[in-house]
Amino acid sequence: MLHQALSPIEDDAAGMIAESIRWVQKISREDPNIRSGIRRALESLITTPQPLNSAGQAKYHERDGYTIQYACFPDRKYWFLLDYFTSGSARRIREEHNVQSHEELLRESARLYPAYLVLEDPEWQKIEDSRDANLALSPEEIDVLNNVARAHMNESAKAFPLFINGRPGSGKSTLLYYLFAAYLRFFNEHKGDFAEGAIPVFLTYSESLLKKAKEVVKEIYLHGQQGNDGMPRDLPSDYSRFFKQFRHLMLELLPPEEQRYFEPENHVDFLRFKRWMESEAAFTYANNQRIRSLTPELGWHVIRSYIKGMQQDAGDYMDPEYYKFEIPDRDKSVSVDTFELVYNEVWKRYLKETEQNQLWDDQDLARKILDLSQEQGQAFQQNIARFPVIICDESQDFTKIELEVISRLSLYFNRDKNTIINYLHRIPIAFAGDPFQTLNPTGFKWETTKSIFYETVARSLDAKGARNLDINYKELRYNYRSTKHIVQFCNLIQLMRGDRFHITGLLPQKTWHLTEAHMPVFFSENEDVAREGLRQAETATIIIPCNEGEEEEYVQSDTFLRELAWDEENKKVTRDILSAMTAKGLEFERVVLYKFGDYYVRHNLDQLYEDEHENREKLLPLEYFFNKLYVGASRGQKRVIILDSRSGQNQFWHRFQDGEFIESLRKQYNSDMPAAIHEKWDSEDITTIAHGTEEDWTGQFDTDLLEKARQFFEQGKATGNIYLLRRAASIFHEQMEYAQEKEALAQIHLIRKEYKEAGDLYVELAKYDKALKWYWEGRAFKAIIKLKDRDASFANRLEWQIAACIERNEPSPPQMLITLHERIDDIATSKK
């Protein structure tokens, strides 16, 4: 039945509206009344017949004092809105902007939506208000969706499981949003045909990505191009329940008696693990130099990916013997000796630490679900296999046992495979990810990644291979976020990485945008023009090569940054300075890569780059460096500026300025390309960097500081990053958005478990329910009692009555017990 949910995307019969970047930026600031006038002029435009011989020609349409500059493709009913003018503003005659083709129209579009939405003012206003209503799909994206849709309807074609591989800005998440919106709409229209409790689900590791998914899927669901019939679309009730952070979903799947072993405050993420390792004298002061050299990144990777994350037997962890004899060499990312060292020195101490303090990590949670599946059998498995559609974003971070859990969540996991053998390729399980942005770059091998996906997902549905089920792998080649030269710069980083680490088969990204762009440029830290330029570029985002959570320490230790951006009195950073991993998932118009070359020199990475005989394990620090550099560079949308030391320039960045070296590298990599890959790297796919000038620091970038602060706030809240929340609070304060500043400060208190202080801020914000929640969490009973002074109805709340009983003996304990029994009876009655 689900195969009916997808239909190929065709040109909409009622037409499509595309908006230029200028239009989107300009109309977002307009008064709604003026927008209504523009909408009426636009409605007049799309109902006025256009001559077929005018395709792509820039023209004007005027009505009631509003003039629209546009280009049109009448045969396809596409209108491209270039600009508009009102009667109260001086009309600025722009250069004729002819559009040569339908693809060029899409390339220059910032937003795309069905033309019928123009006919309804409220709906059109919502589109113009939305930051996430960029519903434009490129031919590449449409091709992938149509391929899946047509294969979905064909009994012999391959549709699912689907894996979409794409680098930053490739639109991989957009494709998942479109897929999920289509299935969600189908489910909402046919929910009576599904088993009770069965719902489609969108999964991701990150809360911030989940929030984005909810917003964009909503826009596509209501206004998207796929399956668009002009009929009203109502969101399903309790819309948020279809979107889950993976850890939270796993917790929900556990029986209540098991959930108590997974208290949120006892959760261990990488940052907590890192702090533990750095505080352990056994590592810091070990006599054995090899033990002292063990990094938190290496320890976390081996424990997460192998010891805990790969072995699937109940209660069993991978030991050195299993790693040595059972794991194929191609899947080993560290030597047997290093695995044994981590196992004996790090893992055994970490296991003791977690058992003594009831700590847990995501792998413990996944293992518990798999254990319960074995121990309780069909009863538990049927309870968790409730999702007919599973869509997963940022999938490169899932371990093997987590993918096994995801496979078991499918509604069809328990079905008799003989009865559904011909429909296995129609079971919607889709993933998107970029293995080069994995949380564990030290352990990345693309072939291993594909192998894990096949073994855990495809094999779970087709264990006997009867259907010859395989992963439907799609790779996106375009970058839709950054300008041409930034894409080329990131390609060069990838080319150098592929060459040095012998990763064959890498192909360059292509740029989607046609606009003119500045090349990445280099400055020495001692140049006055660079120092003054960075001082004046107050909105620039500075990416530094430290680890996440080490930004303040790095700024204080760097002479120039300390003078530029450290507030000694308040002990805080005053500029937007982020580690690459902190910046992951964010994007900025202008990025400064600060002293990556200097880091490369100080950590002796040049020797690793030059020595071809070093084994892969010894190259891990270099791999990790290239990952941070790539993530940092790919955050830029319009301009990337490199500021570095003289030694950093001479020993690292000189390669990016050497045209002969780059050309030789390109030719050598092409000659080593696998025979099955016919495409090669072209000289136009990469760029050199040049020395910068004063002009490179000019221009207006990231001028919407509130939007930047909101990015920091949402990312900081989702990841528990206090540093980002402090930056958000600072910007809100500077922009006199004091309520949002208090929201950010409250989040910081919550992360630090300072519940009373968080509650106080929510009282100042007049959010008394939130204040009550956190006062209660912090046992701040006196503060709870005072809430009655703000709102008398709080005296009827059970929490207030308990607080009054504790603090004032009013009501008395016996009377409080009676009240509690009455409340319990009321709850029991309401559930009958």
N, C-alpha and C positions, 0 to 999 in steps of 0.2 A: 504493500500500500504506500509506503514512504517514497517509492520511486516517483509517485505523482507530484511530490512536493516541488521538484526542480523542473524548470522549463528553460530552454535556451533563451538568452537575452537577445531580443530583436529590437530594431528601432521602434519606439513607441508610436502607435498610430496617431495619437493626439499631439505628438511632437515633444521635443526636449528643449529646455532652456539651459544654456551654459553662460556662466558669468566669469568675467576676467578678474584678475587679482585686484586691479584698480577699482572695479565696480564693488567687489566684496568689501574692500577696506573703506571705501567712501560711504557706502550705504549703511554700514554698521553704525555710523555716527549720526545718522539723520533722525530727525524728529518723526515719530510715527505718522503724523498728519501729512508731512511731505512725502513719506514713503507711500501713503495711500494714493497720492496724486501720481507718483511714478508708476504705481501698479496699474492705475487706470490707463495711463499712456501705454504701458506694456501690454495690457489686454487689447487695446486698440491695435497695437502692432501685430500681435500674433493672429488676430482675426482679419487682418488686411492681406489679401492675396499678394504673393511676391512673384515677379517674373522669373521663369526658370533660368534665364541667361544672366541672372544677377548673383549667382552662387559665389560666396566668399567676398563680395565687394562691400567695403565699409560705407554705410549710408546713415541717414538721419530720419527719425520719425518724431513728429511733434503733435502734442495734444494738450490743450488747456494750460499752456505755459510750461509744459515739461517736454524736454527734448531728449531722445534716446539715440545714442550712436551705437550701431550694431552691424553685424555681418550675418548673412543668412544662407543656409543651404536648403532651398525650397523643396527639392526632391526628397529630402530626408526629414523635412520639418524640424531643422535645428536652427535656433536663433542664438547667436553669440553676442552677449551684451558687453560692449566695450566701455561705455561711459554714459553719463547723463548730465543734464544741465537744468536748473530750475529758473523760473522767470525772475527770481530775486537775486540771481548770481550772474556775474559776467560770464558769458559763454566764451570758453577758450577753444578755438578751433585747433584740433589736434591733427597731426599728420594722418593721412589716409592709412588705415590699418586693414589692408586686404588680407584675407585668410585663404591660403592656397589650397587647403584640403581639409576634409573632415578630421583626419588624424591631427593636423596642426591645431584645429579648433580644440580638440580634446587636450592637447599638450599645453595649451595656454589657458585652460579653464581652471578656475579655483573652486567652482561649484557647478553641479549639474543636477537637474531635477525635472520631473514631468511638467509639460507646459500647462496642463489642466489646473495645476496648483495656483497659477496666476489669477484664475477666475474667482478665487475665494480670498478676500483680504486677510482674515485671521490666519489661515493656513500659510499664505505667502509671507506674512510678517514673521511667523515662527521660523520659516526657513531663513529669512534674512537675519534674524536674531541669533541663530544657532552657529556656534563655532565648529560643530561637528557635522554639519549638513553638506560636506563635500562628498557628494555621492557619485562623482565622476569616476568611470572605469575606463582604463586604457584598453586598447585592442588586445594587449597581452593578457590582462586580467579577464576580459570578456572571453577570450579563447579558452582559458583554464576553466572558467565556470561552465561554458557551453560544452566543453569536452566532458566534464563530469556529468552534466545534465543529460547529455545524449547517451553516455555510457551507462548511466543510471537506468535508462529506459531500455537498454539493449541487454538481453540475457547473456550474451557471449562477451561483452566488452568489460573492461576493467575500470571501475569507478572508485571503489573503496577497498581497504583502508587507504586514505589519501594523506600524503605528506607533502606540504608546500615548503620548499626551502627558499629563503630569501634573505638578503643582507639588509642592513639598515636602510629605511626609506623605500623598500621594494614594494610595499603594499600587500605583504603576505597576510597581515592581520585583517586588512580590508576584505580580502577574499573570504576569510573565515566569517566575518560579520555578515556578508551577503548570504553565505551558505546557511548560517544559523537563522537569519531573518526569514529565509524561505521556509525552513523546517518549522520554525516557531509559528509562522502564519498558518501553515498546513495543520499543525497540531491544534491550534486554537479553533480552526474551523471543523476539525474532526475528532476532538478530544473524547467524544463518546465512544469512538471505535478503539481506543487504547485501553489497556489494562489499568485497573485502579492503581493510582500512585505513580504510574509511568509518565515521565516528563523528559523532554530534551534538556540537555545541560551544556553550558559553556564553561570550561575550566581554564584556569591559569594559576601560576604560582603567585602572581603579584596582585595585591589589592588595587593598586593604581591602574594596572592594565584592565582589571575587571570593571572598574568604574568607567573607564573609557569605552569598553565593550558595550556596557549597558546603554550609554548615551548614543553611540553610533548605530548599534543594532536598532535602537528605537527609531532613529531617523530613517534608516533604510526600510524598516518594517512599515512605517507610515507613508514614506514618500519615495522609496527606492525604485530603481529602474526595472528590477527583475520581477516578473509576474505582475506588472503594473496594469491594472484594468480600470483605473479611475474610480473604483468603488471605495466607500469609506472603510477605513481600517481602524479597528479598536484594539488597543493593547490588551493582552490577556490579563486577567486579575492576578494580583500579587506577582507582577512582572519580575521583580528581583529574584524570585525563587529559582529562576532558570539559569542564574549566573552564580558560580561557586568558586571561591578560592580553594584550591585542591586540598590543602591541609584542613580547612574548615569542613569540607565535605567528608573527608575521612573520619573526622571526629564525630560528625553526625551519624555516620554509619555504624559506629560502635554501640553496643548495648550500654545502658546507663551505668551498670556496675563496672564496666571497663573504662568509661570516660573519666572516672575519678583519678585514674593513674596518669592522666595527661593534662595536668593543670597548666594553663597558659603561661603562668609566671615561671614554670620550670622548663620551658621550651629552649632548646639550644640551637641557635643559628650559627653561621660561620663567624660572625663578629664575637659572639660569646665564647665560641670554641677558641678563637684566636687569643682572646684575653686570658683564657685559662692556660693555654700553652705558654704564653709569654710570662705568666706569673709563676709557673712551675720551675722550681730550682733545679729539678732533675734534667731539664732541657738547657736552661740558661747557664748553669755552672757545671755541666757534665765534664768529666775528664776526657771522655771520648769526643774527638773533634767531629766525627760523623754524627753523633747524637746532637751536638750543638748546632750542626748545620741543618737539622730537620726544620723546615719552615711550617707554619700553620697551614699554608696553602697545600703543601704536599701531604701533610697528615690528614687534613680534611678530605682531600681528594681520594686517598687510598681507603680511608674508613668509609666514606660515603658511597663511592663508586664500586668498591670491591668487597671489603670485609662485611659491611652491612647491606650494601645496595645490590649485590648480584646473587649471593647465595639464597636459595628459596626454600630450603628445607626448614621445617618448623624448629625454632629455637637454635638453629645452627648458624655459626658465622664462618666466613671463609678464612681458612688458615693458610700458612705458607706452603704446606704440601699441596693443598688443592690448587692454589695459585700457580705453583710450579708445574704441576702435571696435567691439570684439567683445563686451564685457560690457554687457548691458542696463542702462540707468540704474537700474531697480528693484533690481538686484543690486549696485550700487555702494554701499559703506558709507563711502567717503572720496572726496573730490574728485579729479579727474584731476591737479591740481597737487600735492596732498599725496601721491598715489601716486608721482608722478615724483620728489618730494623724498625719500621713503623709499627708492625704488629706487636713486637716485644716491648718497645720503648714508649710508644704513644698510645696505641690501642688499649693495651692492658691497663694503663693508668686512667685513660678516659673511661673505660668500662667501669672501673672501680669508682671513679668520681660520679658517674651517672647513677650507679646503683646505691651509693651511700646517700645521695641527695635527691633521689627520685627525679632525676633529670631525664629528658627525652628529646629526641630529634625526629625529623620527618620519616627517617628510615624505620625507626621503632614503630611509628604509627602504621606505616605500610606493612611491616612484618606482622603486626598484631592482626590486621585484617586478613592476611593470607593464612596466619595460624588459625584464626577462628573459622575460616573457610574449610580447613582440613579437620579441625576438631568437631565442629558442629554440623558439617556437611551441608546437605541440601537446604535445610531450614535457614541457615544464615545466608547461604549463597543466593537463594531466591529473594531474600529480603534486600540484598544490595544490588541485584541485577534488575534495575528498575528504569534504565535510561535507554530509550530506543534510538536516540541521537546523542553522540558525544563529540564535542568540538573542543580542541585543546590548543591554546596559544602558548608561545614561548616554550615549546616542547623539548628544546635541547637540554633543559635542566632536569628532565625526568630521569630517574635511574631505572634500571631494569625491573626491580621489584615494584616500583611505582607504576610502570607501564603494565605490569602484570595485574595490578589492582584495577587500573583503568579498563583493561580488557574484561575483567570480571564484572564491571559495572554495566556492561552492555545487556540490555533486555534479552538478547538472543544467545547469551553465553550458555545458559542452561537448556536451551532448546535442543531437541533431537536433531543433530546435524544432518542426518539423512533426509529429514523432511524439509530442510531449508538449504540443501546443498546447492541448488541452482540460484539461490538468492544471496549467497554470502557476499558477493561483490556489490550488493545493494545496501548492505548494513552501514549506515552513516557513522563512521569513525574517522575523524579528520584531525590532522595536526599541522601546525606551522611552527617554524623555528629557524634559527640561524646558528649552526654549530660553532661558528667563529665568535659568538657572543655568549658561549656557555659560562655558567658560574664557575666551571672547572676547566679553564682553558689549558691547564697543565695536562689534562688527560684527554684532549680531543683527538679523535681519529674518525674521519667521516665514514669510512667503511665499517668501523665498529658500530657507529651510531646507527647506520642503516641495518646492520645485522641484528642489533638489539631490537629495533622496531619490528623487524620481520619475525624474530623468534617469539616475541611476547604478544604482538598484536595479531599478525596474520595467522600464526600457528595456533593461537588460542581459538580462532574461529574455524580453522581447517587443519586440525591436528594430524589427520592422516594424509593430507595433501591431495585429497580426492578432487578438489576444485582447482588445484594448482593456484591457490590464492596468493597474490603478491602485493607489495606496497605499490600504489599508484603514485609515483614520484614526479613532482612538478617543480621546476626551478624557475624563479622569476629573475629576469635579467636587467630590468630597468630600475633606476633610482628616481623616485617621484618627489623627493624632499630637497635635495641639495642641487646647487648649480653645477654646471659642466666641469669646471676646473677642480672643485672639491671632490666630485665623483672620481675624476682622473687621479687626484692625489691619493684617495683611499685605495684605488686600484693599484697604484704603485706600491703602497704598503702591503697589499695582498700579494702582489707579484714577488716582492722580496721575501715575504713569509713563505710562500709556496716554494720558492727556489731553495731557501736555506733549510727548511724542514722537510724537503722532498715530498711535498704534497702535490701530486700530479693531478692534472685535470681541472685546475681552477680556471674559471673564465671571468673576464672583467664585467663589471656592471656597465650599463649604458645609461646615459643621462636622458631624462624625459623632457626637462625644461629647455626651451630654446632661447631664453633671455641671455643677454650679454652678462658676463661675470668676471670678477677679478681672480687672478691666479693666486694661489697661496704664496706668501712671501716670508722671508726670513730677516730677523734683526738680531744683532748681538746685544746682550744685556747692558753693555757699557755705552751704547750709542745714546746720545742725548735725545735724538728724535724719537727713539723707541721708548725711553723712560717718560718723556713728556707726553708722547702719544698715548701711552697706557694710563697715565694720570688723567688725561682729558677724556679718555674713552670710558666713562664711568659705568656705562651699561654693558660693557664687554664681559663675557663670561670667560674666566681664566681656568683652564683645565691643567691640573698639576699631576705628576707621576706617582704620588704617594698612594697608599692603600685607603680604602674607605674608612672613615672615622679618624684619619690622621691629619686632616686638613689644618686644624689649628696649630698642631705641633710643627707642621711643615712651614706654615706662614711665619711663625715665631723664629724658626731657625734660618730663614732666608733673609738676608740683609735688606734687599730691596722691597720684598713683599711686606716685611715687618714695618718698614717705614710707610709703605703705601696703604696698608689695609689692616693693621693691628691696633685695636683700641685697648691700650694697657689698663686704663682705669676700669673698663667694664669687662675686660678679658674676653674680647670677641673679635671676629673678623668682620670688617666693614665693607668688603666688596664681595662680588659673586665669584668665589674661588672654590672649585669643586675637584675632587678626585675623579678619575675617569669612571670608576665604578659607581660613584654617587651620581654622576651625570647620566649614566645609562638609562635610557627610556625618556630622557628629556631632549629638547632640541632648541637651538638658539640661532639667531641670525648671524651673530659674529662670535667667533671662538678664538681665544689665544691659547696656543699650546706652549706651556711655560716649562722650560728646562728639562724636556724629555731627553734631549741629547746629553745634558749634564748628568742626569740619572744613569744613562747608559754607560758613560765613562766611569763614574764613581763606583758603579757596581761591576766593573770589569767585564761588561757584556761584549765589548769589542773583540776580545780574545775568543769568546764563544762564537761570534759571528764568523770570524776568519778561519777557525780551526775545523776543517771538514771531518776530522777523525773523532770529534767528541760524540759520545753516544747520546741518544735522545733524552735520556734521563738528565744528563748534565746540562742539556739545553733548555730545561724547564724554565729557569729564570728568564731566558731570552724569549721563549714563547709567551710567557706571561707579560713581558714588557711589550711585545708586539700587539698583544691583545688589548692592553690598556691604550696604546698609541692609536690603534684602529678605532676603538670605541670613542676616544676623545676627538679624533679628527672627524668622525662621521656624525658628531653632534652639530656641526656647523651647517647652516643652510645657505648663507650668502658669502661669507668671508671667513677665511682661516689665516691667522697670523701666527708665526712661530717666533718665539723670543727665547734665546738660549745663550749659554756661555760660549766663550771662544773655543774651549776644548770640545764642547758638545757639537759645535759647528764643524770643527776640523775632523772629528772622529766618527760622527754619525751623519749629520745633515749634508755633508759634502757629497754623499752618494746621491742624494735627491737633486743635486745641482749639476751632476756630471752626466751630460747627455750621452756620451759614448758608453759609459758604464751601463746606463739604463737600456740603451739600444742593444748592447751585447747580452744583457740579462734577458730581455724580451726574446731575442732570437734563440738563446739557449733553452729557455723554458718552452718555447714553441717546438723545438726539435725533440724535446723529451715528452711531448704531449702524447697520451695514449692514442693508439690508432683508431679507436672507436669514436674519438672526438675529432670532428672535422674542422671545427672553428678554431681560429688562432687569435693570439693577441696582436692587435694593430697598434701602430705608433700613436694613433689618435685616442687610444684607450687610456693613455697615461700622460702625465705632465711632469716637467721639472718644476722646481721652485726657484724664484729669483730673489735678489736682495730688494728689500722694500724701500719705499720713499715716504716722505711726510704725508703724501696724499692718501696712502693706504690706511691711515688712522682717521681719515675724515669720513663723513657720512652719518646718517641717522639709522641706528640699528637698535632693535629691542627696546623701542620707546614706550611700549605698553608695560610699564613696570608692575602694575597691578596684576596683569596676566602672568608675568614672570613669577611674582610672589605666590600667585595661586598654584602655579606649577610646583613650586618648591613646597608649598603647604601640602598639596595632595600627595606628592611623592614622599615627603617626610612622614606624613601621617600613615601612609600605606606600608612603609618600610621601617618605621620606628626610628628614623634618622633625625636625631636631635639637632644636628648641625644644620640640616636643611630647614627645619622648623624655626631655628633661630634667625636664619637669613630671611625667611618669609616674614617673621615678626618684625624684623628691622625695616624691611621695605614697606610693610603695611604702616608702620609708625611714621616713616618718612613721608608717606603719601597721605597721612592723617586719616587712615582707615583704622581707627582705634578698636572697633569691635572685632575686625578680622585679626588684628594684632593679639587681642586677648584670646581668640580661638586658638591661634598658634601656640601661645604661651600655655594655655590649658592642656594642649596635646603634649607639650614637653613635660608638664607635671605628671600627666597620666603615664607616660613612658617611664618616668622615674618612680612611679607608684606613690606620688605625693597627692593623694586623693583629696585631702582637705583643701590644699591650695588650688587644685583644679576646680573643686566645687565653689570656692570663693569667687573665682573668675566667672563661672557660669551664673552666679548670683548677680554679679555686676552686669552681665549680659541679659539679665532678666530671663534666663533659661532655667527656671526653677526645677523642672523635672530632671534635667541633667544634673543640676546641683545636688538634688536629693539622691540620685543614683550613686554619685561619687562620694558624697558624704557618708552614705550607708556603707559603701565599699571600704572606706577608711575608718569606719566606726566613729565618725565625728558627730556624736549624739547631740552635743550642745548646739552645734551648727544646724542640725536637723530641726531642733526645737525652734530656733529663730526663724525658720522659713515660714512659720505661721504668721509672723509679723508682715511678711511680704504678701502672703496669700492665705486667708483664713481657712480655705478649704483643705489645707494641708493637715489640719487637726483631725481630719477623717481618714488620713492615710495610715495604713498599718505601721509603716516605718516610723512615722511621727509618734504614734502611740507607744511603740516599743521603746523609742528613745526617751520619751517622757517618763515611762515606767522606770527605766534604768537611772535616769538623772534626777527625777523628782519623786519617784515612787507614786506617780499619778498617771494612769491608774495603778492600783496596787498589783503586785504579782498575781494574786488569785484572780482578780478581775481580768488581768491581761491573759491568763490562761483560758478563761471563759471566752474572751474575744477571739483568741486564736482558734479555739474549737469551732466557734460559729463561722469563722472565715473558711476553715477547712471543709465544714459541712456545705457551705455555699458553693465552694469550688467543686466538690463531689457531685452536688445536685446539678450544677450547670453542665457537667460532662455527660450526664445520663441522656 
